[in-house]
Amino acid sequence: MCLGIPGQVVAISDVDNKLGIVDISGVQKEVNLACVVDGSHSLDDCIGSWVLIHVGFAMARIDENEAQATLQLLRELAGARE
């Protein structure tokens, strides 16, 4: 089973390698944005976007409501585990 974590792109860190900084619940990580860049979405268009992250890659763009709902569910799961 794979788990994708929502995060918001806050900056582009390496244009040549299509890397960006993504904020995931207050933790910032560098991720590869190549999978979410195409003819209609440039690298610069990623800033402010919500993406689904898996093993260091932004796999898909998602809307903010979906991202917030997923983050809330993950917080609830973490709370149940405690």
C-alpha positions in Angstrom: 0.0 0.0 0.0 1.3 3.5 -0.9 0.6 6.6 1.2 0.6 10.0 -0.4 0.9 13.0 1.9 -0.5 16.4 0.9 1.8 19.4 0.9 1.9 23.0 -0.4 4.7 24.1 -2.7 6.2 27.2 -1.2 9.3 27.7 -3.4 11.3 26.4 -6.4 14.8 25.3 -5.2 16.3 23.9 -8.4 14.9 24.9 -11.8 17.1 22.5 -13.9 16.1 19.5 -11.8 12.5 20.6 -11.2 12.8 20.6 -7.4 10.7 22.6 -5.0 10.3 23.2 -1.3 7.0 21.8 0.0 5.4 22.5 3.3 3.9 19.5 4.9 2.1 20.5 8.2 4.9 22.9 9.1 7.8 20.7 7.9 9.5 21.8 4.7 11.1 19.2 2.4 12.6 19.3 -1.0 10.6 17.3 -3.5 10.8 16.5 -7.2 8.0 18.4 -9.1 8.6 16.9 -12.6 5.4 14.8 -12.5 3.2 17.9 -12.0 4.8 20.1 -14.6 3.5 19.9 -18.1 2.5 22.2 -21.1 -0.3 23.8 -19.2 1.5 24.1 -15.7 4.9 25.5 -15.6 7.3 25.1 -12.7 6.6 28.6 -11.5 2.9 27.8 -11.5 3.5 25.2 -8.8 4.1 27.8 -6.1 1.1 27.8 -3.9 -0.3 24.6 -5.3 -1.2 21.6 -3.2 0.4 18.3 -4.3 0.3 14.7 -3.2 3.8 13.6 -2.3 5.1 10.0 -2.3 8.8 9.0 -1.8 10.1 12.5 -2.6 8.0 13.1 -5.7 4.9 15.3 -6.1 2.7 12.8 -7.9 -0.4 14.9 -8.5 -1.9 18.3 -8.0 -4.9 18.3 -5.5 -7.2 21.0 -4.4 -6.8 22.6 -1.0 -10.1 21.1 0.4 -8.9 17.6 -0.4 -5.5 18.3 1.0 -7.0 19.7 4.3 -9.4 16.8 4.6 -6.5 14.3 4.1 -4.3 16.0 6.6 -7.1 16.1 9.2 -7.7 12.3 8.7 -3.9 11.7 9.2 -4.0 13.7 12.4 -7.0 11.7 13.6 -5.2 8.4 12.8 -2.1 9.6 14.7 -4.3 10.5 17.7 -6.0 7.1 17.7 -2.6 5.4 17.7 -1.6 7.3 20.9 
